[in-house]
């Protein structure tokens, strides 16, 4: 018996007629502006998702490894006393004093950069004055227990710096001032300026939208309304304003992309992982912290004795390391 299969009556996918996508309404400037708004919103959403995921991971991180991290912080703090005391003893050479000072500073930087522990008193006593002036403020929270270094920035000419500063200022003025947008939209959509009753009613409803967005300081709603209801397509002033906003939004895209890359690949990248990868990374961090705490405990027993400290200095020099 032959069974009828309705699926065989359907035409093959490649034989179906295809429809060209409809072009977005508006002038090229309006289309570019709408796309820029959409791109910024997409990037902002991705950034929110990544930040939310990393915040959850950070909470899990400190729940799981918090005690181990605190043990390492306490062990590193215990190293300062014997190292500072050694600087007062006559048993060490000037070169050894410099190496001990480097150990103290390296330990202080490790506490600050990895755990958010800012030991200002130690840095004030031992860091060069220039380094103290450039020291960052105390961290508001812990970072992953992994050291990191900032990539060296390329030097820029004064002209490049001035151009970037001017671009940032214009971007802040455009994207940080809803009043300018509100006035532009109000001039184009105020119902009192419309003689056609139907259009006047439409503009009344639109002005209510515009006013609500302005009162809520909703920049992106105002931008969206500007892209949809800007003055006529031949209005050069309107087209120029849209082009300026588009350029500002593209610069904002670059900033958002940079922020995304910093979160993905920067010192907090541990918190970007999910699932099994995140669990594996946390296990690795735990193992590293346990080993570090054990090693620091071993050093704490050696440093109070001059010969023990001298042996540590020799081992670090042989390994080419400036810090513990």
C-alpha positions as CSV (number, residue, x, y, z in Angstrom):
1,X,0.0,0.0,0.0
2,X,1.4,3.4,-1.0
3,X,1.1,6.1,1.6
4,X,0.7,9.7,0.4
5,X,3.4,12.0,1.8
6,X,2.2,15.7,1.7
7,X,5.8,16.9,1.9
8,X,6.5,15.6,-1.6
9,X,3.9,18.0,-2.9
10,X,6.0,21.0,-1.7
11,X,8.3,22.7,-4.2
12,X,12.1,22.4,-3.7
13,X,13.6,25.2,-1.7
14,X,15.7,26.4,-4.6
15,X,12.7,26.6,-6.9
16,X,10.8,29.0,-4.6
17,X,10.6,32.6,-5.8
18,X,12.9,34.9,-3.9
19,X,12.0,38.5,-2.9
20,X,14.6,41.2,-2.8
21,X,14.7,42.8,0.6
22,X,12.8,46.1,0.7
23,X,15.0,49.1,1.1
24,X,14.7,51.1,4.4
25,X,12.7,54.3,3.9
26,X,14.3,57.6,4.1
27,X,17.4,59.4,2.8
28,X,20.8,57.8,2.8
29,X,21.7,60.0,5.9
30,X,18.6,58.7,7.7
31,X,19.3,55.1,6.9
32,X,23.0,55.4,8.0
33,X,21.8,57.1,11.2
34,X,19.2,54.4,12.0
35,X,21.9,51.7,11.4
36,X,24.3,53.5,13.7
37,X,21.6,53.7,16.5
38,X,20.9,49.9,16.0
39,X,24.6,49.0,16.1
40,X,25.2,51.0,19.3
41,X,22.2,49.4,20.9
42,X,23.4,45.9,19.9
43,X,26.8,46.6,21.4
44,X,25.3,48.0,24.6
45,X,23.2,44.9,25.0
46,X,26.2,42.6,24.4
47,X,28.2,44.6,27.0
48,X,25.3,44.4,29.5
49,X,25.2,40.6,29.0
50,X,28.9,40.2,29.4
51,X,29.1,42.4,32.5
52,X,26.2,40.6,34.0
53,X,27.8,37.2,33.3
54,X,31.1,38.4,34.8
55,X,29.4,39.8,37.9
56,X,27.8,36.4,38.5
57,X,31.1,34.6,37.9
58,X,32.9,37.1,40.2
59,X,30.4,36.2,43.0
60,X,31.0,32.5,42.5
61,X,34.7,33.1,42.3
62,X,34.8,34.7,45.8
63,X,32.4,32.1,47.2
64,X,34.7,29.3,46.0
65,X,38.2,30.7,46.3
66,X,37.6,33.7,48.7
67,X,39.2,32.0,51.8
68,X,42.2,30.9,49.7
69,X,42.7,34.4,48.3
70,X,42.4,35.9,51.8
71,X,45.0,33.4,53.0
72,X,47.4,34.6,50.3
73,X,46.7,38.2,51.1
74,X,47.5,37.6,54.8
75,X,50.6,35.7,53.9
76,X,51.9,38.4,51.6
77,X,51.2,41.1,54.3
78,X,53.3,39.1,56.7
79,X,56.4,39.4,54.5
80,X,56.6,43.2,54.9
81,X,57.8,43.2,58.5
82,X,60.9,41.0,58.1
83,X,61.8,42.6,54.7
84,X,61.6,46.1,56.2
85,X,63.5,45.1,59.2
86,X,66.3,43.7,57.0
87,X,66.7,47.2,55.5
88,X,67.8,48.4,58.9
89,X,70.4,45.7,59.5
90,X,74.0,46.2,58.6
91,X,74.5,42.7,57.3
92,X,73.3,43.3,53.8
93,X,75.1,45.1,51.0
94,X,73.8,48.1,49.1
95,X,72.9,45.9,46.1
96,X,71.0,43.5,48.5
97,X,69.2,46.5,50.0
98,X,68.0,47.5,46.5
99,X,66.8,44.0,45.9
100,X,65.0,43.8,49.2
101,X,63.3,47.1,48.4
102,X,62.2,45.7,45.0
103,X,60.8,42.7,46.8
104,X,58.8,45.0,49.1
105,X,57.4,47.0,46.1
106,X,56.7,44.0,44.0
107,X,54.7,42.4,46.9
108,X,52.8,45.6,47.4
109,X,51.9,45.8,43.7
110,X,50.9,42.2,43.7
111,X,48.4,42.8,46.5
112,X,47.0,45.9,44.8
113,X,46.8,44.6,41.2
114,X,45.6,41.1,42.0
115,X,43.5,41.4,45.1
116,X,42.5,45.1,45.3
117,X,44.6,45.5,48.5
118,X,46.2,49.0,48.4
119,X,49.0,49.1,51.0
120,X,49.5,52.9,50.8
121,X,51.9,53.1,53.8
122,X,54.3,50.6,52.3
123,X,54.3,52.4,48.9
124,X,54.8,55.7,50.6
125,X,57.9,54.6,52.4
126,X,59.6,52.7,49.6
127,X,58.2,53.8,46.2
128,X,60.0,56.6,44.3
129,X,58.2,60.0,44.4
130,X,57.3,59.9,40.7
131,X,55.7,56.5,41.2
132,X,53.8,57.7,44.2
133,X,52.4,60.6,42.3
134,X,51.1,58.3,39.5
135,X,49.7,55.7,42.0
136,X,46.1,54.9,41.3
137,X,43.4,55.2,43.9
138,X,42.5,52.3,46.1
139,X,40.6,49.6,44.3
140,X,36.9,49.3,45.1
141,X,36.9,45.5,44.8
142,X,39.1,42.5,44.2
143,X,40.4,41.4,40.8
144,X,41.1,37.8,39.7
145,X,44.1,36.3,41.4
146,X,46.2,36.6,38.3
147,X,48.9,39.2,37.6
148,X,48.5,41.4,34.6
149,X,50.3,44.2,32.9
150,X,48.9,47.1,31.0
151,X,49.9,47.2,27.3
152,X,52.2,50.2,26.6
153,X,50.3,52.9,24.8
154,X,51.6,54.4,21.6
155,X,52.7,58.0,21.8
156,X,50.5,60.4,19.9
157,X,51.4,63.7,18.4
158,X,49.9,66.9,19.8
159,X,47.8,67.2,16.6
160,X,46.3,63.7,17.1
161,X,45.6,64.4,20.7
162,X,43.9,67.7,19.9
163,X,41.8,66.0,17.2
164,X,40.8,63.2,19.5
165,X,39.9,65.7,22.3
166,X,37.8,67.8,19.9
167,X,36.0,64.6,18.6
168,X,35.3,63.5,22.2
169,X,34.0,66.9,23.1
170,X,31.6,67.0,20.2
171,X,30.5,63.4,20.9
172,X,29.7,64.4,24.5
173,X,27.9,67.5,23.5
174,X,25.8,65.6,21.0
175,X,25.1,62.4,22.9
176,X,24.9,64.0,26.3
177,X,22.5,66.7,25.6
178,X,18.9,65.7,25.0
179,X,17.7,69.3,24.9
180,X,19.3,69.9,21.5
181,X,17.5,66.8,20.1
182,X,14.2,67.9,21.8
183,X,14.3,71.3,20.2
184,X,15.1,69.9,16.8
185,X,12.2,67.5,17.0
186,X,9.8,70.0,18.4
187,X,10.5,72.5,15.6
188,X,9.7,69.8,13.0
189,X,6.7,68.2,14.8
190,X,4.9,70.9,16.7
191,X,1.2,70.6,15.9
192,X,0.5,74.3,16.1
193,X,2.5,74.8,13.0
194,X,0.4,72.4,11.0
195,X,-2.7,73.5,9.1
196,X,-3.9,70.1,8.0
197,X,-6.1,68.8,10.9
198,X,-5.1,65.1,10.3
199,X,-1.4,65.9,10.2
200,X,-1.9,68.2,13.3
201,X,-3.5,65.3,15.2
202,X,-0.6,63.0,14.1
203,X,2.0,65.5,15.2
204,X,0.2,66.0,18.6
205,X,0.6,62.2,19.3
206,X,4.2,62.4,18.1
207,X,5.0,65.4,20.3
208,X,3.6,63.5,23.3
209,X,6.2,60.7,22.5
210,X,8.9,63.3,22.1
211,X,8.0,65.0,25.4
212,X,7.9,61.7,27.3
213,X,11.3,60.7,26.0
214,X,12.8,64.1,26.8
215,X,11.3,64.1,30.4
216,X,12.7,60.6,30.9
217,X,16.1,61.7,29.4
218,X,15.8,58.8,27.0
219,X,18.4,59.8,24.4
220,X,18.0,56.7,22.2
221,X,14.2,57.2,21.9
222,X,14.8,60.8,20.8
223,X,17.5,59.6,18.4
224,X,15.0,57.0,17.0
225,X,12.3,59.6,16.6
226,X,14.8,61.9,14.9
227,X,15.7,59.2,12.4
228,X,12.0,58.5,11.7
229,X,10.5,62.0,11.8
230,X,13.3,64.4,10.9
231,X,12.4,67.4,8.7
232,X,12.0,66.9,5.0
233,X,14.5,64.9,3.0
234,X,15.7,68.0,1.2
235,X,16.4,69.9,4.4
236,X,20.2,70.3,4.4
237,X,20.4,71.4,8.0
238,X,18.6,68.2,9.1
239,X,20.8,66.0,6.9
240,X,23.9,67.6,8.4
241,X,22.6,67.1,11.9
242,X,21.9,63.4,11.2
243,X,25.4,63.0,9.7
244,X,27.0,64.5,12.8
245,X,25.0,62.2,15.1
246,X,25.9,59.3,13.0
247,X,29.6,60.1,13.3
248,X,29.3,60.5,17.1
249,X,27.5,57.2,17.3
250,X,30.2,55.5,15.3
251,X,32.8,56.8,17.7
252,X,30.7,55.4,20.5
253,X,30.7,52.1,18.8
254,X,34.5,52.1,18.8
255,X,34.5,52.8,22.6
256,X,32.0,50.1,23.2
257,X,34.0,47.6,21.2
258,X,37.1,48.5,23.1
259,X,35.3,48.0,26.4
260,X,34.1,44.6,25.2
261,X,37.6,43.6,24.2
262,X,38.9,44.7,27.6
263,X,36.3,42.6,29.4
264,X,36.9,39.6,27.1
265,X,40.7,39.6,27.0
266,X,41.8,41.9,29.9
267,X,42.6,41.1,33.5
268,X,38.9,40.2,34.2
269,X,38.7,37.7,31.3
270,X,38.5,34.8,33.8
271,X,35.0,36.0,34.6
272,X,34.0,35.9,30.9
273,X,34.1,32.1,30.8
274,X,31.1,30.0,31.4
275,X,30.2,26.4,32.2
276,X,32.9,23.8,32.3
277,X,35.6,26.2,31.1
278,X,34.9,28.5,34.0
279,X,34.9,25.6,36.5
280,X,38.3,24.4,35.1
281,X,39.7,27.9,35.4
282,X,38.5,28.2,39.0
283,X,40.0,24.9,39.9
284,X,43.3,26.0,38.4
285,X,43.2,29.3,40.3
286,X,42.5,27.3,43.5
287,X,45.5,25.1,43.0
288,X,47.7,28.1,42.2
289,X,46.5,29.9,45.4
290,X,47.1,26.9,47.6
291,X,50.6,26.5,46.2
292,X,51.3,30.2,46.6
293,X,50.1,30.2,50.2
294,X,52.3,27.2,51.0
295,X,55.3,28.9,49.3
296,X,54.7,32.2,51.1
297,X,54.5,30.3,54.4
298,X,57.9,28.7,53.6
299,X,59.4,32.1,52.9
300,X,58.0,33.6,56.1
301,X,60.1,31.1,58.0
302,X,63.2,32.0,56.1
303,X,63.1,35.8,55.9
304,X,63.7,36.7,59.6
305,X,67.1,35.1,59.4
306,X,69.8,37.0,57.5
307,X,71.2,33.9,55.8
308,X,67.7,32.7,55.0
309,X,66.8,36.0,53.3
310,X,70.2,36.0,51.5
311,X,69.4,32.5,50.1
312,X,66.0,33.7,48.9
313,X,67.7,36.7,47.2
314,X,70.1,34.4,45.5
315,X,67.4,32.1,44.3
316,X,65.3,34.9,42.8
317,X,68.4,36.4,41.1
318,X,69.3,33.1,39.6
319,X,65.7,32.7,38.3
320,X,65.7,36.3,36.9
321,X,62.8,37.3,39.1
322,X,62.4,40.7,40.8
323,X,59.6,39.7,43.1
324,X,58.0,36.8,44.9
